[in-house]
Amino acid sequence: MHFIESQVMIKTMQTHNTNVKVKFNHLLWRSRSRDQDYQFINSPESPSIDGWFPVFNEVFSNCEPGRDPKNIIGKLVVPGDDLQSEFFQFIASYFIDDKYLDSSGRPIKQYLIWFHQDYEISEINELLADDWGKDFISSSKALYSAFYESSDNSKLAQKKYIVIKRSNVDLQKLDFKDVGEIKYGFPESDLVSTQPLYNKIIVILKRLFERVVRS
Protein backbone atom coordinates (compact mmCIF):
# COMPACT_ATOMS: atom_id res chain seq x y z
CA MET A 1 0.00 0.00 0.00
CA HIS A 2 2.81 2.35 0.90
CA PHE A 3 4.62 1.57 -2.40
CA ILE A 4 1.50 2.33 -4.46
CA GLU A 5 0.93 5.62 -2.66
CA SER A 6 4.55 6.60 -3.27
CA GLN A 7 4.26 5.84 -7.00
CA VAL A 8 1.07 7.88 -7.25
CA MET A 9 2.74 10.77 -5.42
CA ILE A 10 5.80 10.71 -7.72
CA LYS A 11 3.61 10.59 -10.82
CA THR A 12 1.51 13.49 -9.51
CA MET A 13 4.62 15.56 -8.79
CA GLN A 14 6.04 14.92 -12.26
CA THR A 15 2.73 15.87 -13.88
CA HIS A 16 2.54 19.00 -11.75
CA ASN A 17 6.13 19.93 -12.51
CA THR A 18 5.59 19.86 -16.27
CA ASN A 19 2.33 21.83 -16.18
CA VAL A 20 3.75 25.32 -16.56
CA LYS A 21 1.48 27.56 -18.63
CA VAL A 22 3.09 30.51 -20.41
CA LYS A 23 0.49 33.02 -21.59
CA PHE A 24 1.38 34.88 -24.76
CA ASN A 25 -0.16 38.11 -23.45
CA HIS A 26 2.52 38.02 -20.72
CA LEU A 27 5.43 37.17 -23.03
CA LEU A 28 8.01 39.25 -24.88
CA TRP A 29 9.69 37.13 -27.56
CA ARG A 30 12.43 38.39 -29.83
CA SER A 31 13.65 36.18 -32.65
CA ARG A 32 13.77 36.08 -36.42
CA SER A 33 12.56 34.06 -39.35
CA ARG A 34 14.85 32.49 -41.90
CA ASP A 35 14.65 35.46 -44.25
CA GLN A 36 13.79 38.46 -42.05
CA ASP A 37 15.97 40.04 -39.37
CA TYR A 38 15.41 40.04 -35.59
CA GLN A 39 12.17 41.54 -34.31
CA PHE A 40 9.66 41.22 -31.49
CA ILE A 41 7.50 38.40 -32.78
CA ASN A 42 5.27 38.59 -29.69
CA SER A 43 4.71 41.44 -27.22
CA PRO A 44 2.83 41.38 -23.91
CA GLU A 45 -0.55 42.97 -23.33
CA SER A 46 0.24 43.00 -19.62
CA PRO A 47 2.35 44.84 -18.74
CA SER A 48 1.32 47.30 -21.40
CA ILE A 49 3.96 49.84 -22.40
CA ASP A 50 4.91 51.80 -25.50
CA GLY A 51 8.17 50.51 -26.92
CA TRP A 52 9.80 47.38 -25.58
CA PHE A 53 13.30 47.92 -26.92
CA PRO A 54 14.65 49.91 -23.91
CA VAL A 55 13.42 47.20 -21.53
CA PHE A 56 14.87 44.48 -23.75
CA ASN A 57 18.24 46.23 -23.81
CA GLU A 58 18.35 46.59 -20.03
CA VAL A 59 17.46 42.95 -19.40
CA PHE A 60 19.92 41.51 -21.92
CA SER A 61 22.69 44.10 -21.60
CA ASN A 62 26.08 42.46 -22.26
CA CYS A 63 24.41 39.05 -22.71
CA GLU A 64 25.65 37.01 -25.66
CA PRO A 65 23.58 33.86 -26.22
CA GLY A 66 25.27 30.46 -26.24
CA ARG A 67 24.03 26.94 -26.81
CA ASP A 68 23.31 26.49 -23.10
CA PRO A 69 20.34 28.66 -22.03
CA LYS A 70 20.98 31.35 -19.44
CA ASN A 71 18.32 32.84 -17.20
CA ILE A 72 17.71 36.28 -15.74
CA ILE A 73 15.14 37.31 -13.14
CA GLY A 74 14.03 40.80 -12.22
CA LYS A 75 11.13 43.15 -11.71
CA LEU A 76 9.78 45.71 -14.18
CA VAL A 77 8.48 48.89 -12.55
CA VAL A 78 5.91 50.74 -14.67
CA PRO A 79 4.48 54.17 -13.67
CA GLY A 80 0.71 54.11 -13.46
CA ASP A 81 -2.08 56.61 -12.85
CA ASP A 82 -1.55 59.23 -10.11
CA LEU A 83 2.17 58.38 -10.19
CA GLN A 84 1.47 54.96 -8.63
CA SER A 85 3.83 52.31 -9.93
CA GLU A 86 2.99 48.73 -10.90
CA PHE A 87 5.45 45.89 -10.41
CA PHE A 88 5.81 42.93 -12.78
CA GLN A 89 8.21 40.11 -11.94
CA PHE A 90 9.77 38.32 -14.88
CA ILE A 91 12.14 35.54 -15.83
CA ALA A 92 14.11 35.80 -19.05
CA SER A 93 15.99 33.22 -21.08
CA TYR A 94 18.43 33.60 -23.96
CA PHE A 95 20.25 31.01 -26.07
CA ILE A 96 21.26 29.89 -29.57
CA ASP A 97 18.85 27.53 -31.30
CA ASP A 98 20.76 25.18 -33.61
CA LYS A 99 17.53 23.69 -34.97
CA TYR A 100 16.82 26.86 -36.94
CA LEU A 101 19.27 28.63 -39.27
CA ASP A 102 18.93 31.97 -40.99
CA SER A 103 19.36 32.39 -44.75
CA SER A 104 23.13 32.70 -44.24
CA GLY A 105 23.32 29.42 -42.30
CA ARG A 106 23.78 30.99 -38.85
CA PRO A 107 21.90 29.53 -35.86
CA ILE A 108 19.09 31.76 -34.64
CA LYS A 109 19.19 33.47 -31.25
CA GLN A 110 16.13 33.28 -29.02
CA TYR A 111 15.23 35.86 -26.37
CA LEU A 112 12.28 35.38 -24.01
CA ILE A 113 10.98 37.58 -21.19
CA TRP A 114 8.05 36.00 -19.37
CA PHE A 115 6.06 38.07 -16.87
CA HIS A 116 4.82 35.18 -14.74
CA GLN A 117 1.82 36.92 -13.20
CA ASP A 118 0.04 33.64 -12.51
CA TYR A 119 2.99 32.22 -10.54
CA GLU A 120 4.82 33.40 -7.45
CA ILE A 121 8.61 33.56 -7.64
CA SER A 122 8.80 30.65 -5.18
CA GLU A 123 6.72 28.53 -7.58
CA ILE A 124 8.96 29.48 -10.50
CA ASN A 125 12.00 28.18 -8.63
CA GLU A 126 10.22 24.89 -7.92
CA LEU A 127 8.48 24.31 -11.25
CA LEU A 128 10.73 25.71 -13.95
CA ALA A 129 13.73 23.81 -15.29
CA ASP A 130 17.01 25.57 -16.01
CA ASP A 131 16.56 25.03 -19.77
CA TRP A 132 12.89 26.07 -19.82
CA GLY A 133 13.56 28.37 -22.78
CA LYS A 134 14.44 25.49 -25.08
CA ASP A 135 11.45 23.53 -23.79
CA PHE A 136 9.26 26.52 -24.63
CA ILE A 137 10.57 26.61 -28.20
CA SER A 138 10.00 22.86 -28.55
CA SER A 139 6.47 23.11 -27.11
CA SER A 140 5.59 25.93 -29.52
CA LYS A 141 7.29 24.28 -32.51
CA ALA A 142 4.23 24.38 -34.78
CA LEU A 143 3.76 28.11 -34.21
CA TYR A 144 7.40 29.07 -34.51
CA SER A 145 8.06 26.85 -37.55
CA ALA A 146 5.21 28.56 -39.39
CA PHE A 147 6.71 31.97 -38.62
CA TYR A 148 10.24 30.79 -39.44
CA GLU A 149 9.19 29.65 -42.92
CA SER A 150 6.89 32.53 -43.84
CA SER A 151 7.89 35.50 -41.59
CA ASP A 152 4.18 35.71 -40.74
CA ASN A 153 3.43 35.84 -37.00
CA SER A 154 -0.37 35.82 -37.32
CA LYS A 155 -0.61 32.34 -35.79
CA LEU A 156 1.39 33.52 -32.81
CA ALA A 157 -1.02 36.43 -32.37
CA GLN A 158 -3.94 33.99 -32.23
CA LYS A 159 -2.41 31.72 -29.60
CA LYS A 160 -3.36 32.28 -25.97
CA TYR A 161 -0.80 30.14 -24.17
CA ILE A 162 1.72 27.29 -24.35
CA VAL A 163 2.08 24.54 -21.78
CA ILE A 164 5.76 23.73 -21.48
CA LYS A 165 6.55 20.05 -21.96
CA ARG A 166 9.84 19.25 -20.29
CA SER A 167 12.35 17.33 -22.35
CA ASN A 168 14.09 16.07 -19.20
CA VAL A 169 11.96 14.60 -16.41
CA ASP A 170 14.61 15.46 -13.82
CA LEU A 171 14.24 19.04 -12.67
CA GLN A 172 17.50 20.90 -13.26
CA LYS A 173 17.94 23.56 -10.59
CA LEU A 174 17.11 26.99 -11.96
CA ASP A 175 20.27 29.06 -12.26
CA PHE A 176 19.81 32.76 -12.89
CA LYS A 177 21.24 36.26 -12.66
CA ASP A 178 19.12 38.74 -10.68
CA VAL A 179 19.06 42.20 -12.27
CA GLY A 180 16.77 43.66 -9.61
CA GLU A 181 14.37 46.44 -10.59
CA ILE A 182 14.19 47.84 -14.09
CA LYS A 183 12.26 51.09 -14.20
CA TYR A 184 10.34 51.94 -17.32
CA GLY A 185 10.05 55.71 -17.75
CA PHE A 186 7.36 57.33 -19.81
CA PRO A 187 8.50 60.06 -22.21
CA GLU A 188 8.67 63.47 -20.53
CA SER A 189 5.75 64.80 -22.57
CA ASP A 190 3.53 62.02 -21.21
CA LEU A 191 4.67 62.68 -17.65
CA VAL A 192 3.69 66.33 -17.92
CA SER A 193 0.29 65.63 -19.45
CA THR A 194 -0.73 63.18 -16.68
CA GLN A 195 0.26 65.40 -13.71
CA PRO A 196 -1.85 68.02 -11.88
CA LEU A 197 -1.47 71.65 -13.00
CA TYR A 198 0.83 72.61 -10.09
CA ASN A 199 3.17 69.71 -10.85
CA LYS A 200 3.15 70.58 -14.55
CA ILE A 201 4.30 74.13 -13.76
CA ILE A 202 7.10 72.80 -11.54
CA VAL A 203 8.30 70.46 -14.30
CA ILE A 204 8.21 73.24 -16.91
CA LEU A 205 10.11 75.67 -14.66
CA LYS A 206 12.70 72.99 -13.90
CA ARG A 207 13.27 72.39 -17.60
CA LEU A 208 13.62 76.13 -18.27
CA PHE A 209 16.14 76.43 -15.45
CA GLU A 210 18.17 73.50 -16.80
CA ARG A 211 18.24 75.10 -20.27
CA VAL A 212 19.45 78.41 -18.82
CA VAL A 213 22.21 76.63 -16.86
CA ARG A 214 23.35 74.71 -19.95
CA SER A 215 23.41 77.88 -22.03
C-alpha positions as CSV (number, residue, x, y, z in Angstrom):
1,M,0.0,0.0,0.0
2,H,2.8,2.4,0.9
3,F,4.6,1.6,-2.4
4,I,1.5,2.3,-4.5
5,E,0.9,5.6,-2.7
6,S,4.6,6.6,-3.3
7,Q,4.3,5.8,-7.0
8,V,1.1,7.9,-7.2
9,M,2.7,10.8,-5.4
10,I,5.8,10.7,-7.7
11,K,3.6,10.6,-10.8
12,T,1.5,13.5,-9.5
13,M,4.6,15.6,-8.8
14,Q,6.0,14.9,-12.3
15,T,2.7,15.9,-13.9
16,H,2.5,19.0,-11.7
17,N,6.1,19.9,-12.5
18,T,5.6,19.9,-16.3
19,N,2.3,21.8,-16.2
20,V,3.7,25.3,-16.6
21,K,1.5,27.6,-18.6
22,V,3.1,30.5,-20.4
23,K,0.5,33.0,-21.6
24,F,1.4,34.9,-24.8
25,N,-0.2,38.1,-23.5
26,H,2.5,38.0,-20.7
27,L,5.4,37.2,-23.0
28,L,8.0,39.3,-24.9
29,W,9.7,37.1,-27.6
30,R,12.4,38.4,-29.8
31,S,13.6,36.2,-32.6
32,R,13.8,36.1,-36.4
33,S,12.6,34.1,-39.3
34,R,14.8,32.5,-41.9
35,D,14.6,35.5,-44.3
36,Q,13.8,38.5,-42.0
37,D,16.0,40.0,-39.4
38,Y,15.4,40.0,-35.6
39,Q,12.2,41.5,-34.3
40,F,9.7,41.2,-31.5
41,I,7.5,38.4,-32.8
42,N,5.3,38.6,-29.7
43,S,4.7,41.4,-27.2
44,P,2.8,41.4,-23.9
45,E,-0.6,43.0,-23.3
46,S,0.2,43.0,-19.6
47,P,2.4,44.8,-18.7
48,S,1.3,47.3,-21.4
49,I,4.0,49.8,-22.4
50,D,4.9,51.8,-25.5
51,G,8.2,50.5,-26.9
52,W,9.8,47.4,-25.6
53,F,13.3,47.9,-26.9
54,P,14.6,49.9,-23.9
55,V,13.4,47.2,-21.5
56,F,14.9,44.5,-23.7
57,N,18.2,46.2,-23.8
58,E,18.4,46.6,-20.0
59,V,17.5,43.0,-19.4
60,F,19.9,41.5,-21.9
61,S,22.7,44.1,-21.6
62,N,26.1,42.5,-22.3
63,C,24.4,39.1,-22.7
64,E,25.6,37.0,-25.7
65,P,23.6,33.9,-26.2
66,G,25.3,30.5,-26.2
67,R,24.0,26.9,-26.8
68,D,23.3,26.5,-23.1
69,P,20.3,28.7,-22.0
70,K,21.0,31.4,-19.4
71,N,18.3,32.8,-17.2
72,I,17.7,36.3,-15.7
73,I,15.1,37.3,-13.1
74,G,14.0,40.8,-12.2
75,K,11.1,43.2,-11.7
76,L,9.8,45.7,-14.2
77,V,8.5,48.9,-12.5
78,V,5.9,50.7,-14.7
79,P,4.5,54.2,-13.7
80,G,0.7,54.1,-13.5
81,D,-2.1,56.6,-12.9
82,D,-1.6,59.2,-10.1
83,L,2.2,58.4,-10.2
84,Q,1.5,55.0,-8.6
85,S,3.8,52.3,-9.9
86,E,3.0,48.7,-10.9
87,F,5.4,45.9,-10.4
88,F,5.8,42.9,-12.8
89,Q,8.2,40.1,-11.9
90,F,9.8,38.3,-14.9
91,I,12.1,35.5,-15.8
92,A,14.1,35.8,-19.1
93,S,16.0,33.2,-21.1
94,Y,18.4,33.6,-24.0
95,F,20.2,31.0,-26.1
96,I,21.3,29.9,-29.6
97,D,18.8,27.5,-31.3
98,D,20.8,25.2,-33.6
99,K,17.5,23.7,-35.0
100,Y,16.8,26.9,-36.9
101,L,19.3,28.6,-39.3
102,D,18.9,32.0,-41.0
103,S,19.4,32.4,-44.7
104,S,23.1,32.7,-44.2
105,G,23.3,29.4,-42.3
106,R,23.8,31.0,-38.9
107,P,21.9,29.5,-35.9
108,I,19.1,31.8,-34.6
109,K,19.2,33.5,-31.2
110,Q,16.1,33.3,-29.0
111,Y,15.2,35.9,-26.4
112,L,12.3,35.4,-24.0
113,I,11.0,37.6,-21.2
114,W,8.0,36.0,-19.4
115,F,6.1,38.1,-16.9
116,H,4.8,35.2,-14.7
117,Q,1.8,36.9,-13.2
118,D,0.0,33.6,-12.5
119,Y,3.0,32.2,-10.5
120,E,4.8,33.4,-7.4
121,I,8.6,33.6,-7.6
122,S,8.8,30.6,-5.2
123,E,6.7,28.5,-7.6
124,I,9.0,29.5,-10.5
125,N,12.0,28.2,-8.6
126,E,10.2,24.9,-7.9
127,L,8.5,24.3,-11.2
128,L,10.7,25.7,-13.9
129,A,13.7,23.8,-15.3
130,D,17.0,25.6,-16.0
131,D,16.6,25.0,-19.8
132,W,12.9,26.1,-19.8
133,G,13.6,28.4,-22.8
134,K,14.4,25.5,-25.1
135,D,11.5,23.5,-23.8
136,F,9.3,26.5,-24.6
137,I,10.6,26.6,-28.2
138,S,10.0,22.9,-28.5
139,S,6.5,23.1,-27.1
140,S,5.6,25.9,-29.5
141,K,7.3,24.3,-32.5
142,A,4.2,24.4,-34.8
143,L,3.8,28.1,-34.2
144,Y,7.4,29.1,-34.5
145,S,8.1,26.9,-37.5
146,A,5.2,28.6,-39.4
147,F,6.7,32.0,-38.6
148,Y,10.2,30.8,-39.4
149,E,9.2,29.6,-42.9
150,S,6.9,32.5,-43.8
151,S,7.9,35.5,-41.6
152,D,4.2,35.7,-40.7
153,N,3.4,35.8,-37.0
154,S,-0.4,35.8,-37.3
155,K,-0.6,32.3,-35.8
156,L,1.4,33.5,-32.8
157,A,-1.0,36.4,-32.4
158,Q,-3.9,34.0,-32.2
159,K,-2.4,31.7,-29.6
160,K,-3.4,32.3,-26.0
161,Y,-0.8,30.1,-24.2
162,I,1.7,27.3,-24.3
163,V,2.1,24.5,-21.8
164,I,5.8,23.7,-21.5
165,K,6.5,20.1,-22.0
166,R,9.8,19.3,-20.3
167,S,12.4,17.3,-22.3
168,N,14.1,16.1,-19.2
169,V,12.0,14.6,-16.4
170,D,14.6,15.5,-13.8
171,L,14.2,19.0,-12.7
172,Q,17.5,20.9,-13.3
173,K,17.9,23.6,-10.6
174,L,17.1,27.0,-12.0
175,D,20.3,29.1,-12.3
176,F,19.8,32.8,-12.9
177,K,21.2,36.3,-12.7
178,D,19.1,38.7,-10.7
179,V,19.1,42.2,-12.3
180,G,16.8,43.7,-9.6
181,E,14.4,46.4,-10.6
182,I,14.2,47.8,-14.1
183,K,12.3,51.1,-14.2
184,Y,10.3,51.9,-17.3
185,G,10.0,55.7,-17.7
186,F,7.4,57.3,-19.8
187,P,8.5,60.1,-22.2
188,E,8.7,63.5,-20.5
189,S,5.7,64.8,-22.6
190,D,3.5,62.0,-21.2
191,L,4.7,62.7,-17.6
192,V,3.7,66.3,-17.9
193,S,0.3,65.6,-19.5
194,T,-0.7,63.2,-16.7
195,Q,0.3,65.4,-13.7
196,P,-1.9,68.0,-11.9
197,L,-1.5,71.7,-13.0
198,Y,0.8,72.6,-10.1
199,N,3.2,69.7,-10.8
200,K,3.1,70.6,-14.5
201,I,4.3,74.1,-13.8
202,I,7.1,72.8,-11.5
203,V,8.3,70.5,-14.3
204,I,8.2,73.2,-16.9
205,L,10.1,75.7,-14.7
206,K,12.7,73.0,-13.9
207,R,13.3,72.4,-17.6
208,L,13.6,76.1,-18.3
209,F,16.1,76.4,-15.4
210,E,18.2,73.5,-16.8
211,R,18.2,75.1,-20.3
212,V,19.5,78.4,-18.8
213,V,22.2,76.6,-16.9
214,R,23.4,74.7,-19.9
215,S,23.4,77.9,-22.0
